[in-house]
C-alpha cells in the first residue's frame, strides 16, 4: 500500500479543496469519498428507492454493485456514465449524507476506497478516513473552521441558496454526522487538528505539506513535495 494522507472534518471545512491542492502538490491520487456516496444516492433515486426510508439492504446491494470511477478533472463515472454534474445537485447532496449513515453502504465503499490505495499514494477526505477507513494512515488531519466560516464557504458554492438555508443544512448535517451509529465524525486520537478559519486554501495546504514532510521524511512523498515547491 502507498502513503495515505487522511483529511477528515465537518461540512464546509474546505476538505475537498484542500485535498485536491495537496494531492496536486505531491503528485498523489485524490479520492473524493463524498462523490462516491453521492453516486450511490443518485443511483438510488434513479431506481426508485425512496430516501431516507429506504430498505438498507437494497442500498447496500447498490453500493456493492456500483462501478464508481474517479477520473482526472474531478470527473465521476457511475457504471460507465459520467455523472459529475448530476451528483452535485442540492437534492443529491442532501441525500448523500443519509446514504452514508447506512452501515452496509459504508462497508461496501470502504472496500472500494482501500482497493484504490493499494496501488497508489492517495489523499482521501471524508468524515471517517483516519478513524475507520485508514486507521494506520501515515498522516491524519482533522480540518475544521468556525461555523460562520463554514456557512460562508458553503453558501459561496451554492449561489442559488439563501444563507439561512445553508446554515440550517450544515447544522443538520453536523448533527447527523456526529451522532450516527455507523462511523460517526470524530477526530482520530493521532490526527492533527487544523483550524482553517481565516486562512486561504494555499495557507492551509502549506500547513498540511509541512506536516507531511515531518511525518514522511523520506521517499516519494517528501521528494515530490520538495520538487514541486522549487
C-alpha positions in Angstrom: 0.0 0.0 0.0 1.2 3.5 -0.8 1.3 6.5 1.5 -2.2 7.7 2.7 -3.0 11.3 3.8 -6.4 11.3 5.5 -8.3 14.5 5.9 -11.5 14.5 8.0 -13.7 17.2 9.1 -17.3 18.7 9.1 -19.2 20.1 6.2 -17.8 23.4 4.8 -14.4 23.0 6.4 -12.8 23.0 2.9 -11.7 19.3 2.8 -12.3 18.8 -0.9 -10.5 22.0 -2.0 -7.5 21.3 0.3 -7.3 17.6 -0.5 -7.1 18.4 -4.2 -4.5 21.1 -3.6 -2.3 18.7 -1.5 -2.7 15.9 -4.0 -1.6 18.1 -6.8 1.4 19.3 -4.9 2.5 15.8 -4.0 1.6 14.1 -7.2 -0.8 11.8 -5.3 -4.2 10.5 -6.3 -7.1 12.5 -4.9 -10.0 10.3 -3.7 -13.3 12.2 -3.3 -15.3 9.9 -0.9 -18.2 12.3 -0.9 -18.6 11.8 -4.7 -18.8 8.1 -4.1 -21.7 8.4 -1.6 -23.4 11.0 -3.9 -23.2 8.4 -6.8 -25.0 5.8 -4.7 -27.7 8.4 -3.7 -28.1 9.2 -7.4 -28.5 5.6 -8.4 -31.0 5.0 -5.6 -33.1 7.9 -6.8 -33.0 6.7 -10.4 -34.0 3.2 -9.4 -37.0 4.4 -7.4 -35.6 3.7 -3.9 -37.1 6.3 -1.6 -34.8 8.0 0.9 -34.5 8.2 3.8 -37.0 5.4 4.4 -35.2 3.1 2.0 -34.5 -0.6 2.7 -30.9 -0.6 3.9 -30.2 -3.9 2.3 -31.2 -2.6 -1.2 -28.9 0.4 -0.8 -26.1 -1.9 0.4 -26.5 -4.0 -2.8 -26.3 -0.9 -4.9 -23.1 0.1 -3.2 -21.6 -3.4 -3.8 -22.6 -3.5 -7.4 -21.7 0.1 -8.3 -18.7 0.7 -10.6 -17.5 4.1 -9.5 -14.5 5.7 -11.2 -12.9 8.9 -10.1 -11.2 10.4 -13.1 -8.9 13.4 -13.7 -10.5 16.8 -13.6 -12.9 15.7 -10.8 -15.0 13.7 -13.3 -17.0 10.9 -11.8 -18.4 7.9 -13.7 -21.1 5.6 -12.3 -21.4 2.3 -14.2 -19.6 3.9 -17.2 -21.8 7.0 -17.3 -20.4 10.5 -16.5 -22.5 11.7 -13.5 -20.2 14.6 -12.5 -22.9 17.2 -12.8 -25.8 15.0 -11.7 -24.3 14.2 -8.3 -23.7 17.9 -7.5 -27.4 19.0 -7.3 -28.7 20.2 -3.9 -31.1 17.2 -3.9 -28.4 14.6 -4.2 -26.1 16.5 -1.8 -28.8 16.3 0.8 -29.5 12.6 0.2 -25.8 11.6 0.2 -25.4 12.0 4.0 -28.4 9.9 4.6 -27.0 7.1 2.4 -23.6 7.5 4.2 -25.3 6.8 7.5 -26.1 3.2 6.4 -23.5 0.7 7.7 -23.7 -1.7 4.8 -23.2 1.1 2.3 -20.2 2.4 4.2 -18.7 -1.0 4.4 -19.0 -1.6 0.7 -17.5 1.7 -0.2 -14.6 1.4 2.3 -13.6 -1.8 0.4 -13.5 0.2 -2.8 -11.6 3.0 -1.2 -9.0 0.7 0.2 -8.6 -1.0 -3.1 -7.6 2.3 -4.8 -5.0 3.0 -2.1 -3.4 -0.5 -2.6 -1.9 0.7 -5.9 -1.2 4.4 -5.3 -0.3 7.2 -2.9 -3.5 8.9 -2.1 -5.1 11.9 -0.4 -8.5 11.0 0.8 -11.0 13.2 2.5 -14.2 12.5 4.3 -15.6 12.1 7.8 -14.1 8.8 8.9 -11.0 8.3 6.8 -8.4 8.5 9.7 -10.7 6.8 12.2 -12.1 3.9 10.2 -11.1 3.7 6.6 -7.3 4.1 7.1 -6.6 4.0 10.9 -2.9 3.3 10.1 -2.6 6.3 7.7 0.9 8.0 8.0 -0.7 11.5 8.1 -4.1 12.3 9.6 -5.6 15.8 9.6 -8.8 16.9 11.2 -9.7 20.1 9.3 -12.2 22.4 10.9 -13.4 26.0 10.9 -15.8 28.0 12.9 -19.5 27.6 12.0 -19.8 31.1 10.4 -16.8 30.5 8.2 -18.1 27.1 7.1 -21.5 28.6 6.3 -19.9 31.3 4.2 -17.8 28.9 2.3 -20.7 26.5 1.5 -23.0 29.4 0.6 -20.4 30.5 -1.9 -20.6 27.1 -3.5 -24.4 27.3 -3.8 -25.2 30.8 -5.1 -28.9 30.0 -5.6 -29.4 29.1 -1.9 -30.1 31.5 1.0 -27.5 31.8 3.8 -30.2 30.8 6.2 -31.0 27.6 4.3 -27.3 26.8 4.1 -26.9 27.4 7.8 -29.8 25.0 8.5 -28.4 22.4 6.2 -24.9 22.5 7.8 -26.4 22.3 11.3 -28.5 19.3 10.3 -25.5 17.6 8.6 -23.2 18.2 11.6 -25.7 16.6 14.0 -26.3 13.6 11.7 -22.6 13.1 11.1 -21.6 13.3 14.7 -24.4 11.2 16.1 -24.8 8.4 13.6 -24.3 4.9 14.8 -22.0 3.9 11.9 -18.6 5.6 11.7 -19.6 9.0 13.2 -17.5 12.1 12.6 -14.7 12.1 15.3 -11.2 13.3 15.4 -8.8 10.3 15.4 -6.6 10.3 18.5 -3.5 10.7 16.4 -4.8 13.2 14.0 -3.5 16.8 13.9 -6.3 19.4 14.4 -6.1 22.3 12.0 -8.4 25.2 12.3 -8.6 26.9 8.9 -10.7 29.9 9.9 -9.3 33.0 8.2 -6.8 31.0 6.2 -6.6 30.8 2.4 -6.6 27.4 0.7 -2.9 27.9 -0.1 -2.1 28.6 3.5 -3.9 25.5 4.7 -2.2 23.5 2.0 1.2 24.7 3.1 0.4 23.8 6.7 -0.5 20.3 5.7 2.5 19.9 3.5 4.6 20.8 6.5 3.0 18.0 8.5 3.6 15.6 5.6 7.3 16.5 5.4 7.6 15.9 9.1 5.8 12.6 9.1 7.1 11.2 5.9 10.7 12.5 5.9 12.0 10.3 3.1 10.8 8.5 0.0 8.5 9.7 -2.8 6.2 12.0 -0.7 9.0 14.2 0.6 10.8 14.3 -2.7 7.7 15.2 -4.6 6.7 18.0 -2.2 10.2 19.5 -2.4 10.5 19.2 -6.2 7.1 20.8 -6.8 7.7 23.7 -4.5 11.0 24.7 -6.0 
